[in-house]
Amino acid sequence: MSKDRFSERLADVGEFGLLERILLPLAMSADPLTQVGDDCAFVDAGNETLVVTADVGPRPLVRSLAAYHDDWEASGWLAVVATASDVASSGALPLFLTNCVDAPADLEVDILQRFMRGYFNAMKTFGFRNGGGDLRHGPDLASRVFGVGTLSGVRRIGRTGACPGDRLVVVGPAGSFMSRYLLADEAERLGSIVSVDDRLRFPRPQIEAMRLLAEHNLVLAASDTSDGLLGAIENIGRASKCGFTLELHDALVAPEVVSASALPRVASVWNLFFAWGDWSVAVIVDSTRNADFESTCQQNKLDWRPLGWVTSETGTMTAVLEGCLYDITPVRNENFVERGFNKGLQAHLDYILSTPILRQRSAT
């Protein structure tokens, strides 16, 4: 092995390079049935298929507001959301959650109580049972949540399965969460006393909507938007070896997204539209089932938006906007890089909000 290989750092490779080059090959050498690159793993257990995932509870963005700095209930809730959203993307029925919580010895008991109240309220709200957990001494209050769902009578939904001509949609809102946060942050900067609604404190994954769509066999592939909507689309493109053409227009954009796009730090309304925080799901719909999909969404009052179409151009993402063709820069969160959320919040927000997403192609 070369010296360069020994000196290589995680930051040199990035999260997705580490997964592709190191972690997944090692996992597949130990278990050849390992699924590559899905939001969840699918495990056969007798007559049942289990959907299995785990995640770390992130710091809620709402706690960056001075008025909500100590909103530990929101932290406990979000710890569940991060795992539940992966279960949602598979169309599975929630089964149980297990947690591992670290806490320092000098932490106030009231803080832990508020954190776990948020955790258990989210667990109950999303339909999971309590699978127990572990509480141990650690440097900071932090959580890891392991989640399991079941696929009784429902086909497996991962990131593969998209084919040219299939439809791309997003189930759930797009950009609303980040827009509400930025508007609240701006109001606080101007000296207002901020009171946010529960959509910022207690976001909800698309469990019911995705389960319903899965039961009607309307989803070919999916990925949750925890790292951003463009990140979810890119996930599907990598796994399905396809590309996308997005059809963008004003009707897709919610009023709060339009309002927040006027803030100085936001490059365009599309930077907000594609930002993370909504816990929505990018979904591929069979080209022959478009009418069935729309009818099911309308009858059940599901929140969704059409985004575009799958193409055969692997690894490409373009957009049509007001008759012009654009190349898309897939702005998203990624661990171990300077622009990542866990590296630093403000630098990360500057990256996702100010990076030009659309680059117009030159006329030929």
TORZA-865983 format. One record per residue (C-alpha): residue number from 1; x, y, z. Coordinates in steps of 0.25 Angstrom, whole numbers, plus 2048, in hexadecimal, padded with zeros to 3 digits. Example, Ala and Ser with C-alpha at 12.3 -4.5 7.8 and 13.67 -1.06 7.14 Angstrom:
2
<node num="1" x="831" y="7EE" z="81F"/>
<node num="2" x="837" y="7FC" z="81D"/>
//
This chain:
364
<node num="1" x="800" y="800" z="800"/>
<node num="2" x="805" y="80E" z="7FC"/>
<node num="3" x="809" y="818" z="806"/>
<node num="4" x="7FE" y="821" z="800"/>
<node num="5" x="7F4" y="817" z="804"/>
<node num="6" x="7F9" y="817" z="812"/>
<node num="7" x="7F8" y="826" z="813"/>
<node num="8" x="7EA" y="827" z="80D"/>
<node num="9" x="7E0" y="82D" z="816"/>
<node num="10" x="7D1" y="82C" z="817"/>
<node num="11" x="7D0" y="83A" z="812"/>
<node num="12" x="7D8" y="837" z="806"/>
<node num="13" x="7CE" y="82C" z="802"/>
<node num="14" x="7C0" y="831" z="807"/>
<node num="15" x="7B4" y="82A" z="80C"/>
<node num="16" x="7B0" y="824" z="7FF"/>
<node num="17" x="7BE" y="820" z="7FB"/>
<node num="18" x="7C0" y="819" z="808"/>
<node num="19" x="7B3" y="811" z="806"/>
<node num="20" x="7B6" y="80D" z="7F8"/>
<node num="21" x="7C5" y="80A" z="7FA"/>
<node num="22" x="7C6" y="804" z="808"/>
<node num="23" x="7B9" y="802" z="810"/>
<node num="24" x="7B0" y="7FB" z="806"/>
<node num="25" x="7BB" y="7F2" z="800"/>
<node num="26" x="7BF" y="7ED" z="80E"/>
<node num="27" x="7B0" y="7EB" z="812"/>
<node num="28" x="7AE" y="7E3" z="805"/>
<node num="29" x="7BA" y="7DA" z="808"/>
<node num="30" x="7B4" y="7D7" z="816"/>
<node num="31" x="7A6" y="7D5" z="811"/>
<node num="32" x="7A4" y="7D4" z="802"/>
<node num="33" x="795" y="7D7" z="803"/>
<node num="34" x="798" y="7E5" z="808"/>
<node num="35" x="790" y="7F0" z="800"/>
<node num="36" x="798" y="7FB" z="7FA"/>
<node num="37" x="794" y="809" z="7FC"/>
<node num="38" x="786" y="809" z="801"/>
<node num="39" x="780" y="811" z="80C"/>
<node num="40" x="77D" y="804" z="813"/>
<node num="41" x="781" y="7F6" z="813"/>
<node num="42" x="777" y="7EB" z="810"/>
<node num="43" x="778" y="7DE" z="819"/>
<node num="44" x="770" y="7D2" z="816"/>
<node num="45" x="76B" y="7CC" z="823"/>
<node num="46" x="762" y="7C0" z="820"/>
<node num="47" x="755" y="7C5" z="81A"/>
<node num="48" x="759" y="7D3" z="81D"/>
<node num="49" x="762" y="7DD" z="817"/>
<node num="50" x="768" y="7E7" z="821"/>
<node num="51" x="76C" y="7F5" z="81D"/>
<node num="52" x="778" y="7F9" z="825"/>
<node num="53" x="780" y="806" z="827"/>
<node num="54" x="787" y="80F" z="831"/>
<node num="55" x="78B" y="81D" z="832"/>
<node num="56" x="790" y="828" z="83C"/>
<node num="57" x="787" y="832" z="841"/>
<node num="58" x="78C" y="840" z="83B"/>
<node num="59" x="78B" y="84D" z="842"/>
<node num="60" x="77E" y="853" z="83E"/>
<node num="61" x="77F" y="860" z="836"/>
<node num="62" x="774" y="867" z="83F"/>
<node num="63" x="77E" y="866" z="84A"/>
<node num="64" x="787" y="870" z="843"/>
<node num="65" x="77C" y="87B" z="846"/>
<node num="66" x="77F" y="882" z="853"/>
<node num="67" x="771" y="880" z="858"/>
<node num="68" x="772" y="870" z="856"/>
<node num="69" x="780" y="86E" z="85A"/>
<node num="70" x="77C" y="865" z="865"/>
<node num="71" x="771" y="85D" z="85D"/>
<node num="72" x="775" y="850" z="862"/>
<node num="73" x="768" y="84A" z="85E"/>
<node num="74" x="76A" y="84D" z="850"/>
<node num="75" x="778" y="846" z="851"/>
<node num="76" x="771" y="839" z="856"/>
<node num="77" x="766" y="83A" z="84B"/>
<node num="78" x="770" y="83C" z="840"/>
<node num="79" x="779" y="830" z="844"/>
<node num="80" x="76D" y="828" z="841"/>
<node num="81" x="76A" y="82F" z="834"/>
<node num="82" x="778" y="82D" z="82E"/>
<node num="83" x="775" y="81E" z="82F"/>
<node num="84" x="766" y="81D" z="82C"/>
<node num="85" x="768" y="825" z="81F"/>
<node num="86" x="771" y="819" z="81A"/>
<node num="87" x="766" y="810" z="81E"/>
<node num="88" x="75C" y="818" z="817"/>
<node num="89" x="764" y="819" z="80A"/>
<node num="90" x="762" y="809" z="809"/>
<node num="91" x="753" y="80A" z="80A"/>
<node num="92" x="754" y="801" z="817"/>
<node num="93" x="74B" y="800" z="823"/>
<node num="94" x="752" y="805" z="82F"/>
<node num="95" x="756" y="7FA" z="839"/>
<node num="96" x="75F" y="7FE" z="844"/>
<node num="97" x="76B" y="808" z="848"/>
<node num="98" x="777" y="805" z="851"/>
<node num="99" x="780" y="810" z="856"/>
<node num="100" x="78E" y="813" z="85B"/>
<node num="101" x="78E" y="820" z="863"/>
<node num="102" x="79B" y="826" z="868"/>
<node num="103" x="79A" y="831" z="873"/>
<node num="104" x="7A5" y="838" z="87C"/>
<node num="105" x="7A4" y="835" z="88B"/>
<node num="106" x="7A2" y="844" z="88E"/>
<node num="107" x="796" y="845" z="885"/>
<node num="108" x="789" y="84B" z="88B"/>
<node num="109" x="77F" y="83F" z="88D"/>
<node num="110" x="774" y="849" z="887"/>
<node num="111" x="77C" y="84A" z="87A"/>
<node num="112" x="77C" y="83B" z="878"/>
<node num="113" x="76E" y="83A" z="87C"/>
<node num="114" x="76A" y="844" z="871"/>
<node num="115" x="772" y="83D" z="867"/>
<node num="116" x="76C" y="82F" z="869"/>
<node num="117" x="75E" y="835" z="86A"/>
<node num="118" x="761" y="83A" z="85B"/>
<node num="119" x="766" y="82D" z="858"/>
<node num="120" x="75A" y="825" z="85D"/>
<node num="121" x="750" y="82E" z="858"/>
<node num="122" x="756" y="82D" z="84A"/>
<node num="123" x="757" y="81E" z="84B"/>
<node num="124" x="748" y="81D" z="84F"/>
<node num="125" x="744" y="827" z="844"/>
<node num="126" x="74B" y="820" z="839"/>
<node num="127" x="745" y="812" z="83D"/>
<node num="128" x="752" y="80B" z="843"/>
<node num="129" x="753" y="802" z="84F"/>
<node num="130" x="75D" y="804" z="85A"/>
<node num="131" x="769" y="7FB" z="858"/>
<node num="132" x="770" y="800" z="864"/>
<node num="133" x="77E" y="805" z="863"/>
<node num="134" x="78B" y="809" z="86B"/>
<node num="135" x="78F" y="815" z="873"/>
<node num="136" x="79D" y="817" z="876"/>
<node num="137" x="7A7" y="822" z="87B"/>
<node num="138" x="7AC" y="82A" z="86F"/>
<node num="139" x="7B2" y="838" z="86D"/>
<node num="140" x="7A5" y="83E" z="867"/>
<node num="141" x="797" y="83B" z="866"/>
<node num="142" x="796" y="833" z="859"/>
<node num="143" x="78D" y="828" z="853"/>
<node num="144" x="78E" y="81D" z="849"/>
<node num="145" x="781" y="816" z="845"/>
<node num="146" x="77F" y="809" z="83F"/>
<node num="147" x="772" y="807" z="837"/>
<node num="148" x="76A" y="7FB" z="832"/>
<node num="149" x="75E" y="7FA" z="829"/>
<node num="150" x="757" y="7EF" z="822"/>
<node num="151" x="753" y="7ED" z="813"/>
<node num="152" x="747" y="7E4" z="814"/>
<node num="153" x="740" y="7E3" z="806"/>
<node num="154" x="749" y="7EE" z="801"/>
<node num="155" x="755" y="7ED" z="7F7"/>
<node num="156" x="762" y="7F2" z="7FB"/>
<node num="157" x="765" y="801" z="7F7"/>
<node num="158" x="773" y="805" z="7F7"/>
<node num="159" x="77B" y="80F" z="7EE"/>
<node num="160" x="77C" y="805" z="7E2"/>
<node num="161" x="771" y="803" z="7D8"/>
<node num="162" x="770" y="810" z="7D0"/>
<node num="163" x="76F" y="80F" z="7C1"/>
<node num="164" x="76F" y="81A" z="7B6"/>
<node num="165" x="761" y="820" z="7B4"/>
<node num="166" x="75D" y="81D" z="7C3"/>
<node num="167" x="758" y="829" z="7CB"/>
<node num="168" x="760" y="830" z="7D6"/>
<node num="169" x="757" y="837" z="7E1"/>
<node num="170" x="75A" y="83B" z="7EF"/>
<node num="171" x="750" y="837" z="7FA"/>
<node num="172" x="74F" y="841" z="805"/>
<node num="173" x="753" y="850" z="805"/>
<node num="174" x="75F" y="856" z="7FE"/>
<node num="175" x="767" y="861" z="804"/>
<node num="176" x="75C" y="865" z="80E"/>
<node num="177" x="764" y="861" z="81B"/>
<node num="178" x="771" y="869" z="817"/>
<node num="179" x="768" y="875" z="813"/>
<node num="180" x="761" y="875" z="820"/>
<node num="181" x="76E" y="874" z="828"/>
<node num="182" x="775" y="880" z="820"/>
<node num="183" x="769" y="889" z="821"/>
<node num="184" x="769" y="886" z="830"/>
<node num="185" x="778" y="888" z="831"/>
<node num="186" x="776" y="895" z="82A"/>
<node num="187" x="76B" y="89A" z="833"/>
<node num="188" x="774" y="897" z="83F"/>
<node num="189" x="780" y="89E" z="839"/>
<node num="190" x="777" y="8AB" z="837"/>
<node num="191" x="773" y="8AA" z="846"/>
<node num="192" x="765" y="8A3" z="846"/>
<node num="193" x="761" y="899" z="850"/>
<node num="194" x="760" y="88C" z="848"/>
<node num="195" x="755" y="882" z="84A"/>
<node num="196" x="756" y="876" z="83F"/>
<node num="197" x="74B" y="86C" z="83C"/>
<node num="198" x="74D" y="85D" z="83F"/>
<node num="199" x="751" y="85B" z="830"/>
<node num="200" x="75F" y="860" z="834"/>
<node num="201" x="75F" y="859" z="842"/>
<node num="202" x="759" y="84C" z="83E"/>
<node num="203" x="75B" y="849" z="82F"/>
<node num="204" x="754" y="83C" z="82A"/>
<node num="205" x="759" y="831" z="821"/>
<node num="206" x="750" y="82C" z="816"/>
<node num="207" x="74D" y="81F" z="81C"/>
<node num="208" x="73E" y="81E" z="819"/>
<node num="209" x="73F" y="824" z="80B"/>
<node num="210" x="74A" y="81A" z="807"/>
<node num="211" x="743" y="80E" z="80D"/>
<node num="212" x="736" y="812" z="806"/>
<node num="213" x="73E" y="813" z="7F8"/>
<node num="214" x="745" y="806" z="7FB"/>
<node num="215" x="738" y="7FF" z="7FE"/>
<node num="216" x="733" y="803" z="7F0"/>
<node num="217" x="740" y="7FF" z="7EA"/>
<node num="218" x="743" y="80D" z="7E4"/>
<node num="219" x="751" y="80F" z="7E8"/>
<node num="220" x="75D" y="809" z="7E0"/>
<node num="221" x="768" y="810" z="7E8"/>
<node num="222" x="76A" y="81A" z="7F3"/>
<node num="223" x="774" y="821" z="7FC"/>
<node num="224" x="771" y="82B" z="807"/>
<node num="225" x="776" y="839" z="807"/>
<node num="226" x="77D" y="83A" z="814"/>
<node num="227" x="78A" y="83F" z="80C"/>
<node num="228" x="781" y="848" z="803"/>
<node num="229" x="778" y="845" z="7F7"/>
<node num="230" x="783" y="845" z="7ED"/>
<node num="231" x="78B" y="83C" z="7F6"/>
<node num="232" x="77F" y="832" z="7F6"/>
<node num="233" x="77D" y="833" z="7E7"/>
<node num="234" x="78C" y="831" z="7E5"/>
<node num="235" x="78B" y="824" z="7EE"/>
<node num="236" x="781" y="81E" z="7E5"/>
<node num="237" x="789" y="822" z="7D8"/>
<node num="238" x="796" y="81B" z="7DE"/>
<node num="239" x="78F" y="80E" z="7E2"/>
<node num="240" x="786" y="80D" z="7D5"/>
<node num="241" x="791" y="812" z="7CC"/>
<node num="242" x="788" y="81D" z="7C6"/>
<node num="243" x="786" y="82C" z="7C4"/>
<node num="244" x="77B" y="836" z="7C6"/>
<node num="245" x="775" y="842" z="7BF"/>
<node num="246" x="76D" y="84B" z="7C8"/>
<node num="247" x="762" y="854" z="7C4"/>
<node num="248" x="762" y="860" z="7CD"/>
<node num="249" x="758" y="86B" z="7CE"/>
<node num="250" x="752" y="874" z="7D8"/>
<node num="251" x="746" y="86C" z="7DC"/>
<node num="252" x="74F" y="862" z="7E3"/>
<node num="253" x="754" y="86C" z="7ED"/>
<node num="254" x="74C" y="86F" z="7FA"/>
<node num="255" x="74A" y="87D" z="7FE"/>
<node num="256" x="753" y="87C" z="80A"/>
<node num="257" x="75E" y="878" z="801"/>
<node num="258" x="75C" y="884" z="7F8"/>
<node num="259" x="75C" y="88D" z="804"/>
<node num="260" x="769" y="888" z="80A"/>
<node num="261" x="770" y="888" z="7FC"/>
<node num="262" x="770" y="897" z="7FD"/>
<node num="263" x="77A" y="896" z="809"/>
<node num="264" x="788" y="89B" z="805"/>
<node num="265" x="78F" y="88D" z="808"/>
<node num="266" x="786" y="886" z="7FE"/>
<node num="267" x="78B" y="885" z="7F0"/>
<node num="268" x="77E" y="880" z="7EA"/>
<node num="269" x="770" y="87B" z="7ED"/>
<node num="270" x="775" y="86D" z="7E8"/>
<node num="271" x="780" y="86D" z="7F3"/>
<node num="272" x="775" y="86D" z="7FD"/>
<node num="273" x="76C" y="863" z="7F6"/>
<node num="274" x="777" y="858" z="7F5"/>
<node num="275" x="77C" y="85B" z="804"/>
<node num="276" x="77B" y="850" z="80E"/>
<node num="277" x="772" y="850" z="81B"/>
<node num="278" x="764" y="84C" z="815"/>
<node num="279" x="767" y="83D" z="817"/>
<node num="280" x="760" y="83B" z="80A"/>
<node num="281" x="763" y="82F" z="800"/>
<node num="282" x="767" y="830" z="7F2"/>
<node num="283" x="75F" y="825" z="7EA"/>
<node num="284" x="75F" y="81E" z="7DD"/>
<node num="285" x="752" y="81B" z="7D7"/>
<node num="286" x="750" y="811" z="7CC"/>
<node num="287" x="74D" y="818" z="7BF"/>
<node num="288" x="740" y="810" z="7BD"/>
<node num="289" x="73B" y="813" z="7CB"/>
<node num="290" x="73B" y="822" z="7CA"/>
<node num="291" x="72C" y="823" z="7CA"/>
<node num="292" x="72A" y="819" z="7D6"/>
<node num="293" x="735" y="821" z="7DE"/>
<node num="294" x="72E" y="82E" z="7DC"/>
<node num="295" x="720" y="828" z="7DF"/>
<node num="296" x="725" y="822" z="7EC"/>
<node num="297" x="72C" y="82E" z="7F1"/>
<node num="298" x="720" y="837" z="7EE"/>
<node num="299" x="716" y="82D" z="7F5"/>
<node num="300" x="71F" y="82C" z="801"/>
<node num="301" x="723" y="83B" z="801"/>
<node num="302" x="732" y="838" z="800"/>
<node num="303" x="73C" y="843" z="7FF"/>
<node num="304" x="744" y="841" z="7F2"/>
<node num="305" x="74B" y="848" z="7E7"/>
<node num="306" x="74F" y="844" z="7D9"/>
<node num="307" x="75D" y="846" z="7D6"/>
<node num="308" x="761" y="840" z="7C9"/>
<node num="309" x="765" y="833" z="7C2"/>
<node num="310" x="76F" y="828" z="7C2"/>
<node num="311" x="779" y="828" z="7B6"/>
<node num="312" x="784" y="81E" z="7B1"/>
<node num="313" x="78F" y="828" z="7B3"/>
<node num="314" x="796" y="822" z="7BF"/>
<node num="315" x="79B" y="82C" z="7C9"/>
<node num="316" x="795" y="838" z="7C3"/>
<node num="317" x="78A" y="842" z="7C9"/>
<node num="318" x="784" y="84D" z="7C0"/>
<node num="319" x="779" y="856" z="7C2"/>
<node num="320" x="76F" y="85E" z="7B9"/>
<node num="321" x="76B" y="86B" z="7BE"/>
<node num="322" x="763" y="876" z="7B6"/>
<node num="323" x="767" y="86F" z="7A9"/>
<node num="324" x="776" y="86E" z="7AC"/>
<node num="325" x="77F" y="862" z="7AF"/>
<node num="326" x="788" y="862" z="7BB"/>
<node num="327" x="792" y="859" z="7C1"/>
<node num="328" x="790" y="856" z="7D0"/>
<node num="329" x="79A" y="856" z="7DB"/>
<node num="330" x="796" y="84C" z="7E5"/>
<node num="331" x="797" y="854" z="7F1"/>
<node num="332" x="796" y="84B" z="7FD"/>
<node num="333" x="79B" y="847" z="80B"/>
<node num="334" x="7A7" y="83E" z="80C"/>
<node num="335" x="7AF" y="83A" z="818"/>
<node num="336" x="7BE" y="83B" z="81A"/>
<node num="337" x="7BF" y="847" z="810"/>
<node num="338" x="7C0" y="856" z="814"/>
<node num="339" x="7B2" y="859" z="80F"/>
<node num="340" x="7AC" y="84F" z="817"/>
<node num="341" x="7A1" y="851" z="822"/>
<node num="342" x="7A9" y="84A" z="82D"/>
<node num="343" x="7B6" y="853" z="829"/>
<node num="344" x="7AF" y="860" z="82C"/>
<node num="345" x="7A0" y="865" z="82B"/>
<node num="346" x="7A3" y="873" z="825"/>
<node num="347" x="7AD" y="86F" z="81B"/>
<node num="348" x="7A4" y="863" z="817"/>
<node num="349" x="798" y="86D" z="816"/>
<node num="350" x="7A0" y="877" z="80E"/>
<node num="351" x="7A3" y="86B" z="804"/>
<node num="352" x="795" y="866" z="802"/>
<node num="353" x="78F" y="874" z="801"/>
<node num="354" x="799" y="87B" z="7F9"/>
<node num="355" x="79F" y="871" z="7EF"/>
<node num="356" x="799" y="873" z="7E1"/>
<node num="357" x="790" y="867" z="7DE"/>
<node num="358" x="78C" y="86A" z="7D0"/>
<node num="359" x="797" y="86C" z="7C5"/>
<node num="360" x="790" y="870" z="7B8"/>
<node num="361" x="796" y="869" z="7AC"/>
<node num="362" x="79C" y="871" z="7A0"/>
<node num="363" x="793" y="871" z="794"/>
<node num="364" x="799" y="869" z="788"/>
//
